Amino acid sequence: MDILIIWEAAAYARLSFHPECRTSVITAAAQGVSMLSLIIGILIICIVGAICFWAIDKFVNESRLAGLLKLLVVLICLAAILQRVLPLAGINWL
């Protein structure tokens, strides 16, 4: 009788710790963490960009130079956001 109980427990352990089930749970948790990290990273990039815009408005007197610097900040922020978003979409060449 005890051998049958041990055998059933071992069979249950093999089913409950099946590698496919375990990886799907880990994958779901990893996706949640990566999405949270992505959102926090994008917010930090936007805040740094806004601080740069403020500094350009405050300290640059020439309007043409200020416009070029703001364009540069926008392009750098956009590239940084794309660098974080594209790997999650499966594009890893950037």
N, CA, C and O of each residue as an XYZ file, in Angstrom:
376
protein
N       0.819     -1.188      0.000
C       0.000      0.000      0.000
C       0.866      1.256      0.000
O       0.577      2.206     -0.728
N       1.921      1.269      0.807
C       2.799      2.426      0.881
C       3.522      2.656     -0.439
O       3.758      3.800     -0.828
N       3.872      1.580     -1.126
C       4.550      1.709     -2.416
C       3.621      2.359     -3.426
O       4.073      3.175     -4.229
N       2.353      2.026     -3.413
C       1.385      2.626     -4.328
C       1.237      4.120     -4.062
O       1.143      4.907     -5.003
N       1.217      4.515     -2.811
C       1.108      5.934     -2.464
C       2.354      6.687     -2.917
O       2.256      7.789     -3.457
N       3.517      6.098     -2.699
C       4.757      6.732     -3.132
C       4.786      6.848     -4.652
O       5.206      7.873     -5.189
N       4.341      5.797     -5.350
C       4.322      5.806     -6.814
C       3.394      6.910     -7.333
O       3.745      7.620     -8.276
N       2.219      7.057     -6.726
C       1.282      8.101     -7.143
C       1.839      9.492     -6.838
O       1.652     10.421     -7.624
N       2.513      9.635     -5.717
C       3.114     10.923     -5.378
C       4.219     11.277     -6.365
O       4.356     12.434     -6.763
N       5.004     10.282     -6.758
C       6.062     10.530     -7.731
C       5.474     10.896     -9.093
O       6.000     11.770     -9.782
N       4.391     10.233     -9.480
C       3.744     10.559    -10.753
C       3.171     11.970    -10.708
O       3.274     12.709    -11.687
N       2.575     12.352     -9.593
C       2.038     13.700     -9.454
C       3.162     14.735     -9.502
O       3.007     15.797    -10.105
N       4.295     14.425     -8.865
C       5.430     15.345     -8.872
C       5.957     15.528    -10.288
O       6.331     16.640    -10.661
N       5.995     14.469    -11.082
C       6.459     14.604    -12.461
C       5.498     15.452    -13.273
O       5.932     16.224    -14.128
N       4.211     15.324    -13.026
C       3.238     16.119    -13.775
C       3.257     17.581    -13.338
O       3.156     18.482    -14.170
N       3.385     17.812    -12.052
C       3.318     19.195    -11.580
C       4.594     19.972    -11.878
O       4.559     21.200    -11.959
N       5.706     19.289    -12.043
C       6.956     19.965    -12.349
C       7.389     19.704    -13.783
O       8.579     19.590    -14.074
N       6.423     19.612    -14.661
C       6.726     19.386    -16.069
C       7.441     20.612    -16.623
O       7.020     21.735    -16.345
N       8.513     20.433    -17.402
C       9.307     21.583    -17.870
C       8.494     22.596    -18.677
O       8.746     23.797    -18.580
N       7.536     22.141    -19.463
C       6.756     23.083    -20.271
C       5.908     23.986    -19.386
O       5.794     25.181    -19.655
N       5.315     23.433    -18.341
C       4.501     24.243    -17.434
C       5.369     25.259    -16.693
O       4.973     26.411    -16.512
N       6.536     24.829    -16.275
C       7.404     25.707    -15.512
C       7.898     26.869    -16.370
O       7.949     28.004    -15.896
N       8.264     26.604    -17.627
C       8.756     27.687    -18.475
C       7.656     28.661    -18.834
O       7.920     29.855    -18.976
N       6.429     28.188    -18.986
C       5.356     29.127    -19.312
C       5.079     30.062    -18.141
O       4.764     31.233    -18.353
N       5.187     29.572    -16.922
C       4.984     30.430    -15.750
C       6.137     31.429    -15.640
O       5.912     32.609    -15.370
N       7.359     30.966    -15.846
C       8.506     31.867    -15.786
C       8.421     32.899    -16.897
O       8.740     34.068    -16.679
N       7.998     32.489    -18.078
C       7.886     33.414    -19.189
C       6.848     34.496    -18.905
O       7.075     35.667    -19.211
N       5.727     34.119    -18.329
C       4.694     35.108    -18.009
C       5.204     36.094    -16.960
O       4.951     37.294    -17.062
N       5.913     35.600    -15.966
C       6.448     36.500    -14.943
C       7.532     37.402    -15.528
O       7.608     38.585    -15.195
N       8.365     36.844    -16.394
C       9.430     37.639    -17.006
C       8.855     38.703    -17.926
O       9.394     39.806    -18.009
N       7.773     38.388    -18.615
C       7.152     39.390    -19.483
C       6.589     40.541    -18.668
O       6.687     41.697    -19.081
N       6.007     40.248    -17.527
C       5.489     41.309    -16.672
C       6.589     42.212    -16.154
O       6.442     43.434    -16.127
N       7.684     41.611    -15.745
C       8.812     42.392    -15.247
C       9.431     43.215    -16.367
O       9.796     44.372    -16.161
N       9.551     42.622    -17.553
C      10.156     43.363    -18.663
C       9.259     44.515    -19.108
O       9.765     45.570    -19.489
N       7.942     44.338    -19.069
C       7.045     45.436    -19.429
C       7.116     46.565    -18.402
O       7.101     47.740    -18.767
N       7.194     46.210    -17.125
C       7.324     47.228    -16.087
C       8.647     47.972    -16.238
O       8.700     49.194    -16.096
N       9.698     47.240    -16.524
C      11.002     47.864    -16.745
C      10.970     48.766    -17.970
O      11.569     49.841    -17.966
N      10.278     48.336    -19.014
C      10.152     49.145    -20.227
C       9.425     50.457    -19.935
O       9.866     51.520    -20.372
N       8.335     50.390    -19.214
C       7.559     51.599    -18.910
C       8.372     52.561    -18.041
O       8.361     53.770    -18.271
N       9.072     52.024    -17.050
C       9.897     52.883    -16.198
C      11.022     53.516    -17.006
O      11.324     54.696    -16.827
N      11.647     52.742    -17.894
C      12.719     53.274    -18.735
C      12.242     54.368    -19.662
O      12.923     55.379    -19.834
N      11.073     54.177    -20.264
C      10.525     55.201    -21.163
C      10.175     56.467    -20.386
O      10.399     57.575    -20.874
N       9.628     56.312    -19.182
C       9.323     57.494    -18.361
C      10.599     58.255    -17.985
O      10.612     59.486    -17.990
N      11.648     57.538    -17.665
C      12.919     58.202    -17.327
C      13.466     58.938    -18.537
O      13.961     60.057    -18.405
N      13.385     58.328    -19.718
C      13.854     58.985    -20.940
C      13.061     60.259    -21.204
O      13.635     61.285    -21.567
N      11.749     60.197    -21.024
C      10.909     61.388    -21.251
C      11.225     62.494    -20.240
O      11.240     63.673    -20.596
N      11.475     62.123    -18.995
C      11.799     63.123    -17.984
C      13.142     63.786    -18.288
O      13.279     65.003    -18.168
N      14.130     62.986    -18.681
C      15.439     63.553    -19.033
C      15.303     64.462    -20.253
O      15.925     65.523    -20.306
N      14.499     64.056    -21.231
C      14.258     64.904    -22.403
C      13.594     66.216    -22.028
O      13.946     67.268    -22.561
N      12.631     66.158    -21.111
C      11.961     67.385    -20.670
C      12.928     68.311    -19.933
O      12.869     69.529    -20.100
N      13.809     67.745    -19.127
C      14.812     68.562    -18.436
C      15.755     69.208    -19.452
O      16.129     70.371    -19.303
N      16.134     68.459    -20.474
C      16.994     69.026    -21.525
C      16.278     70.155    -22.269
O      16.891     71.178    -22.574
N      14.985     69.978    -22.565
C      14.213     71.050    -23.212
C      14.196     72.299    -22.350
O      14.366     73.410    -22.851
N      13.989     72.113    -21.033
C      13.956     73.251    -20.133
C      15.310     73.962    -20.116
O      15.375     75.191    -20.159
N      16.396     73.171    -20.053
C      17.736     73.770    -20.016
C      18.039     74.509    -21.317
O      18.675     75.563    -21.298
N      17.586     73.961    -22.448
C      17.810     74.636    -23.735
C      17.044     75.959    -23.768
O      17.581     76.984    -24.188
N      15.785     75.928    -23.321
C      14.995     77.167    -23.307
C      15.612     78.213    -22.376
O      15.595     79.404    -22.686
N      16.145     77.781    -21.259
C      16.657     78.721    -20.263
C      18.022     79.297    -20.636
O      18.273     80.479    -20.401
N      18.903     78.486    -21.209
C      20.297     78.906    -21.356
C      20.754     79.192    -22.785
O      21.845     79.731    -22.970
N      19.966     78.852    -23.792
C      20.381     79.112    -25.179
C      19.642     80.346    -25.669
O      18.412     80.394    -25.644
N      20.390     81.335    -26.112
C      19.791     82.599    -26.530
C      19.377     82.594    -27.999
O      18.354     83.185    -28.344
N      20.135     81.949    -28.863
C      19.813     81.957    -30.294
C      18.715     80.941    -30.594
O      18.782     79.782    -30.184
N      17.704     81.412    -31.321
C      16.557     80.540    -31.577
C      16.888     79.407    -32.551
O      16.352     78.307    -32.419
N      17.765     79.663    -33.526
C      18.116     78.600    -34.473
C      18.901     77.485    -33.789
O      18.655     76.304    -34.035
N      19.834     77.859    -32.939
C      20.606     76.864    -32.194
C      19.709     76.098    -31.228
O      19.848     74.885    -31.065
N      18.791     76.815    -30.590
C      17.863     76.155    -29.668
C      16.995     75.139    -30.406
O      16.754     74.042    -29.901
N      16.527     75.499    -31.594
C      15.723     74.575    -32.392
C      16.496     73.329    -32.795
O      15.969     72.217    -32.756
N      17.759     73.528    -33.183
C      18.586     72.374    -33.555
C      18.887     71.482    -32.348
O      18.877     70.256    -32.457
N      19.150     72.100    -31.212
C      19.408     71.304    -30.010
C      18.167     70.532    -29.566
O      18.272     69.384    -29.134
N      16.998     71.154    -29.671
C      15.753     70.456    -29.317
C      15.491     69.294    -30.269
O      15.039     68.230    -29.846
N      15.775     69.498    -31.554
C      15.630     68.409    -32.519
C      16.579     67.263    -32.192
O      16.209     66.094    -32.301
N      17.792     67.596    -31.796
C      18.762     66.572    -31.404
C      18.282     65.804    -30.174
O      18.426     64.583    -30.117
N      17.718     66.497    -29.199
C      17.198     65.839    -27.998
C      16.055     64.904    -28.360
O      15.979     63.787    -27.847
N      15.170     65.348    -29.234
C      14.040     64.498    -29.642
C      14.545     63.249    -30.339
O      14.063     62.152    -30.059
N      15.505     63.393    -31.242
C      16.022     62.231    -31.962
C      16.741     61.256    -31.036
O      16.599     60.043    -31.187
N      17.506     61.770    -30.083
C      18.201     60.895    -29.135
C      17.201     60.169    -28.236
O      17.364     58.979    -27.965
N      16.180     60.868    -27.777
C      15.160     60.226    -26.938
C      14.384     59.171    -27.720
O      14.090     58.097    -27.197
N      14.055     59.477    -28.964
C      13.348     58.510    -29.798
C      14.204     57.266    -30.048
O      13.692     56.147    -30.005
N      15.494     57.451    -30.308
C      16.391     56.313    -30.505
C      16.510     55.476    -29.233
O      16.553     54.248    -29.303
N      16.563     56.131    -28.074
C      16.656     55.398    -26.809
C      15.383     54.600    -26.535
O      15.447     53.474    -26.041
N      14.231     55.183    -26.854
C      12.966     54.463    -26.665
C      12.890     53.279    -27.619
O      12.482     52.190    -27.216
N      13.274     53.473    -28.875
C      13.259     52.367    -29.834
C      14.228     51.265    -29.431
O      13.950     50.086    -29.651
N      15.349     51.632    -28.851
C      16.316     50.646    -28.400
C      15.736     49.753    -27.311
O      16.134     48.595    -27.189
N      14.804     50.273    -26.521
C      14.178     49.473    -25.479
C      12.961     48.709    -25.982
O      12.676     47.619    -25.484
N      12.235     49.254    -26.958
C      10.988     48.633    -27.411
C      11.228     47.533    -28.444
O      10.563     46.497    -28.406
N      12.161     47.741    -29.356
C      12.349     46.790    -30.458
C      12.742     45.387    -30.017
O      12.255     44.433    -30.624
N      13.592     45.188    -29.000
C      13.872     43.796    -28.601
C      12.649     43.049    -28.090
O      12.559     41.833    -28.258
N      11.710     43.748    -27.474
C      10.490     43.086    -27.029
C       9.594     42.711    -28.192
O       8.784     41.790    -28.086
N       9.738     43.426    -29.312
C       8.971     43.106    -30.511
C       9.659     42.044    -31.362
O       9.110     41.605    -32.373
N      10.851     41.634    -30.960
C      11.561     40.591    -31.693
C      12.552     41.113    -32.708
O      13.094     40.327    -33.485
N      12.809     42.404    -32.733
C      13.775     42.993    -33.652
C      15.017     43.335    -32.844
O      14.996     44.256    -32.027
N      16.105     42.592    -33.070
C      17.289     42.744    -32.226
C      18.491     43.304    -32.959
O      19.614     43.144    -32.480
N      18.312     43.939    -34.078
C      19.450     44.404    -34.867
C      19.876     45.814    -34.537
O      20.921     46.251    -35.020
N      19.121     46.552    -33.738
C      19.459     47.941    -33.420
C      20.316     48.018    -32.192
O      20.699     49.110    -31.774
